[in-house]
Amino acid sequence: MGAFRLAVCAAVAGATLAGPAGWTASGLAATPSGPSARPAAAASHDRAVPWTGILPPHNPSRSLPPVPFFLTSSHCRGGQDGPRCNTLVLRAIARARSRLEHMRGMSFSLAAYERLRPIEQLFVTVNLERISRGLRPALELTKSLDKIAQAGANADTDPDLRRVPHTLPGGGQPRGEGGNWAGGADNALGSDYGWMYDDGLHSPNAACSRAHRAGCWGHRDIILGSFFNSAQICGGGPNELVMGAGHIRSGKLYGDSETELLVGVCGPVPTDVVFTWAKAKRLLHIRHY
């Protein structure tokens, strides 16, 4: 029986806060080393389409363990990323969305998704969660942010936000950053389930308790955050959300190890782009919904 661990880290105006959590088939498996943090709540100018679902600072009324419990499935164990495992996880996500937010499941070409690299899959899952709630997607996956995220995945920990440069390749200026890590979730969709749907009270999130509610839903709040990159904050100039992602199938502690790093940027488009949302939409037949 494998273990699943989560950690979250966010930085706003120079403050860095973090708190890990554990998820196993039997329940809690870790203790927090500090509080979680949340990026700013998504504002109306971040909405790409009329939104559904729940947005920060609000969160689901309860955590929902995955059904089917894909972590113990022979189709998923050991970091498998095939159609049988992904179909199980997508069923769990659809059930959680319906019960917690009255939303339908994800819609995309699974065959095309499985041909993507794991870091591209992480990029896609973040954006599927964002656009289905009316938020602007991350437009690019970049080499420099991937490097930071990959170092976190290699070490079974959050991406180190201190390594995000003050100026990105191309001249953009970061305005807010947040990072998530998951170990033992088997694949990108499995990590997404833990981050988005089982992160509150009575969940395996050890940083979340009745006495410390600030630690609840920290991973979800990062995925759905605004990261201070509005036109108003950027002086009316260009602004966007970009990402880095990391993955290793054989992490040091829990097997599959995955990270995602979200950065709000004011200024020019990064010049070290390795994958784009425009390409993902085209390949996976994704439309706003």
BELLINTA-V26134 format. One record per run of one state. SS is the DSSP state (helix for helix, strand for strand, loop for the rest). FROM is the first residue (numbers start at 1). TO is the last residue. Records with the same first field share a line. If there is no record, write none. Layout:
SS->FROM-TO / FROM-TO
//
This chain:
loop->1-2 / 13-14 / 25-26 / 28-43 / 48-69 / 73-82 / 102-109 / 114-117 / 132-134 / 136-137 / 155-160 / 164-172 / 184-187 / 198-208 / 210-211 / 216-217 / 224-238 / 249-256 / 267-272 / 285-289
strand->3-12 / 15-24 / 27-27 / 47-47 / 135-135 / 138-142 / 173-183 / 209-209 / 212-212 / 239-248 / 257-266 / 273-276
helix->44-46 / 70-72 / 83-101 / 110-113 / 118-131 / 143-154 / 161-163 / 188-197 / 213-215 / 218-223 / 277-284
//
